[in-house]
Amino acid sequence: MVTVPAAGGAVIDVCGRPLEIAPDLTRRWSGVVAVALRLAEELAATIAERRTDDHPQLS
């Protein structure tokens, strides 16, 4: 989470927000790491779309 952004990449969650890791292990998160923010956003959108397709109750 430090090295990738420093090298020009992006670390975001599946909703496109900056990834936050909390000590509360009951919180679930999906991280996306990519060489660029644009690619990370595209990947996050694809993951979110697939998650909604597989689990309509999440939409």
C-alpha positions as CSV (number, residue, x, y, z in Angstrom):
1,M,0.0,0.0,0.0
2,V,3.0,2.3,0.2
3,T,5.3,1.0,-2.6
4,V,2.7,0.7,-5.4
5,P,1.4,4.3,-5.2
6,A,4.9,5.6,-4.8
7,A,5.8,3.8,-8.1
8,G,2.8,5.4,-9.9
9,G,0.3,2.5,-9.3
10,A,-3.0,2.5,-7.5
11,V,-4.4,0.5,-4.5
12,I,-8.2,0.9,-4.1
13,D,-11.1,-1.1,-2.9
14,V,-13.7,-2.6,-5.1
15,C,-15.9,0.5,-4.8
16,G,-13.1,2.7,-6.1
17,R,-12.2,4.2,-2.7
18,P,-8.7,4.3,-1.2
19,L,-8.1,1.0,0.4
20,E,-8.2,1.1,4.2
21,I,-7.2,-1.8,6.5
22,A,-8.7,-1.7,9.9
23,P,-7.9,-3.8,12.9
24,D,-11.5,-5.0,13.0
25,L,-11.2,-8.4,11.3
26,T,-15.0,-8.7,10.9
27,R,-14.9,-6.0,8.2
28,R,-14.6,-7.4,4.7
29,W,-12.7,-5.7,1.9
30,S,-11.7,-6.4,-1.6
31,G,-8.5,-4.7,-2.7
32,V,-7.5,-3.9,-6.3
33,V,-3.8,-3.3,-7.1
34,A,-2.9,-2.0,-10.6
35,V,-0.1,-0.2,-12.4
36,A,-2.3,2.9,-12.9
37,L,-5.4,4.4,-11.3
38,R,-7.4,4.1,-14.5
39,L,-6.8,0.3,-14.8
40,A,-7.5,-0.1,-11.0
41,E,-10.9,1.7,-11.6
42,E,-11.7,-0.5,-14.6
43,L,-10.8,-3.7,-12.6
44,A,-12.9,-2.5,-9.6
45,A,-15.9,-1.8,-11.9
46,T,-15.6,-5.3,-13.5
47,I,-15.3,-7.0,-10.1
48,A,-18.3,-5.0,-8.7
49,E,-20.3,-5.9,-11.8
50,R,-19.5,-9.6,-11.5
51,R,-20.3,-9.5,-7.8
52,T,-23.7,-8.0,-8.4
53,D,-24.4,-10.5,-11.3
54,D,-23.5,-13.4,-9.0
55,H,-25.2,-12.0,-5.9
56,P,-28.2,-9.7,-6.9
57,Q,-28.9,-9.1,-3.2
58,L,-25.6,-7.1,-3.1
59,S,-26.8,-4.4,-5.5
